[in-house]
Amino acid sequence: MKPARLLVAEHSSVVSKVTEALAGYDVAKATTLPAAERLAKTTEFDLFVIGIHLDDSQALTLIKFIRENGHQVTPIIIVRLLPSEIEKTLRSTIEAMKPIYKIAAYLELERDKNAAKAIRAVVAKELATLAEGQTSQDLN
């Protein structure tokens, strides 16, 4: 069986940490908004992992682009591995966006020693749900 194809779009300082956590999957990575948009537009992905701090906090712009360019149901997982001064605002904004942009999960992991394990677990869960013909948003 062919491994799932993932796009990891994350800040350059932590993109390697995320891609290492997803060893065994077919992972493409981007550290800028234009690179992520180009990949999303030209490649079929099974799942997107997007860091909230991508390219000066352009993650939300990328999510909108993904949904408007042929990936209406592809699961999106948002991760935060870097500290943020606006954690509570960020959390409430993303929670409000979940149903609108069909966000599968939001992981706040900047202080988590097991971040790699958490990312891998959520990705595996989303891909299993997708294989069953559903998305997390269908279940909510």
N, C-alpha and C positions, 0 to 999 in steps of 0.2 A: 504494500500500500504506500502510495506517495505521501510524504509528510505535508502537513498543512502549510500553506504559504501565508506568512505574516509580514506586515509592514510595521516596523518599530520606528516611530518618529519621536525623537527625544533630544533633549539638550546634549550638546557634545560632551559635557563633563560626566554624564551618566549613561550614555547610549550603550557603551560596552557592557556595563553591568546588566542592563536589560537583555541585550542579545545573548550574553553568556547564560542567563537564566533560561533562555529558550532554546538551548542546544538541542539538536535533533529535529527541530522544525526548519522549514525553508524560510529563512529570515532575510528580508531586505531592510536596510536601515537608511534613515535620513536624519540630518541634524539641522536642516533649514526648511522653512515653509515652502519655498519654490521646489526644492528637491522632493519633498514629500508629495506635493501636488502633482508633480510630473510622474512620479511612480504610481500614485493613486489613479491617475488618468490613463496610464498606459499598461497597467498590469492588473490582473485579476488576483485579488487577495481573499483569503478565507476569514481573516480577522485583522483588525488594526489595534496596535498598542500605542497610545499617544501620551507623551509626557506633557504635563500642563505647562512646563517652562520651555517648551520647544520654541526656538528662535524668538526670544524676547516675548514669551507668553502668547504665541500665535496658535496655540492648540485649538481654541474655539473656532478660529478662522478655518483651520484645516478640517475640523469636523463638519462644518457647514459645507465646505468644498466637496468633501467625500460624499455627503448625502445628496448633493446636487449634481454629482457626476457619475451616476450609475451604481452606486453602492448603497442603495436605500435600506437594505436589511443586513448587510455585513456587520457582524458585531464589532463594537468599538469599546475598548477598555482604556480608561484614562488613569494614569499613574502620576503621583507626585512624590518624587524622591529627593527633591531639594527643599530647604526651608522656605516658607513664605510668610511675609508680614501680614498678609490678609487671609489667613487660613479659614476663618469662620465665614467670611464673605465668599471666598472661593468655593467652599463646601456647599453653601446654600445655593449659589449660582448653578453649580453643576447638578445638584439634586433637582433643581427646577428645570434644568435642560434635559434631564434623562428621558422623560417621555416624548419631548419634542424632537430630539435628535436620535432617539433610540440608543441611548448609552447603556451598554450592558453592565458596566461596573466602574466605580471610582475608588482607587486604592491610594490611601495616604500612607506612605511607607518611609518617609525620610528618617525616621528614628528606629526603624525596624531592622534588627539584625538578620531577620529571615525574609527580607524583601524578595530575594530571588525565588524562594520557595513559594511565597504568596502569589507572585506574578504567575509563575508556572501553573499553580493550582487553578487560578481563575481562568487562565487561557485554556487549560485542559477541560474545565467544566463548560466553558462557552462552546468549544469545538464539539464536545460530546452532545450538548443540547442542539447545536446546529445539525449534527449528523442525524439526530432524531427528527429533523424537519421543523424545528422550532427555533426561536430566539428567546433570550431572557425576557425581552419586552413582551413576547406573546404570553409568557407565564405570569407577568405582573398585572 
